[in-house]
Amino acid sequence: MSRRDVLRAHEDHGAATIGRRRFLRQTLFGAAALFVAPALSSRLIHAQISPETAGKLQFFSNQEYLVVSAAAARLTGHIPGEPGSGQTVDTALRADTFLGTEDPEIQEQIHLLLTIFNSPITAFIFSFKFSGFLSMDPAGQDNYLEGWMTSSLGFRRTGFQALKRLSMSMHYTDARSWKEIGFHGMELPGGAR
């Protein structure tokens, strides 16, 4: 392999590891979204969650919790049960606990993503819908998520992947979800778990 090939491979690797924030800033729509997001009201929808759940939140606002909960329900196919029932996984609450310990830059990116994702302005610009994600019916939420997943705009696809990975990892790393996928835990030598 020539020195030139090594340099080209190194450049290609550097391009593949571009950060999410830098990627957003390099796209026209991403830059516009980052500019508009702080101006969007976080009180466009009156967020109602149980006082018990609100008291446990470390990272999300009430509205952000509802956005993640609704997105996770659509992506995993599992609607959370009653708070405190212990019967179903509260994916959004697990995500809140996880994100509360993350790097401040990642936390800022998640807050921006959830603001942009739930904004009625964003929904109108990209999907010609007149309501935010939380106000849509389940079929509308599915269509909206699909629009983000298949968008020609990189920042929307990246945002979808972030929501999907967060939802799936928080749901399926909870032992209560293992039975439905036929996983019974790790078997260690000697029969210990």
URPEKA-V567119 format. One record per pair of residues at least 6 apart in sequence whose C-alpha atoms are under 7 Angstrom apart, sorted by the first residue. I is the first residue (numbers start at 1). J is the second residue. Records with the same first field share a line. If there is no record, write none. Layout:
BEGIN
I=J + J
END
This chain:
BEGIN
24=30 + 31 + 155
25=31
30=155
37=112 + 115 + 116
42=115
47=62 + 63
49=62
54=62
57=96
58=96 + 97 + 100
59=96 + 99 + 100
60=96
64=114
65=92
67=118 + 134
68=92
69=91 + 92
72=91 + 167
73=79
74=142
75=164
76=168
80=88 + 89 + 90
81=87 + 88
88=176
89=171 + 174 + 176
91=167 + 170 + 171
94=170
95=166 + 170
99=107
113=159
116=122
118=132 + 133 + 134
119=132
120=130 + 131 + 132
123=129 + 130 + 131 + 132
124=130
133=141
148=156 + 157 + 160
149=157 + 160
150=157
151=157
171=177
172=178
178=184
185=193
186=193
187=193
END
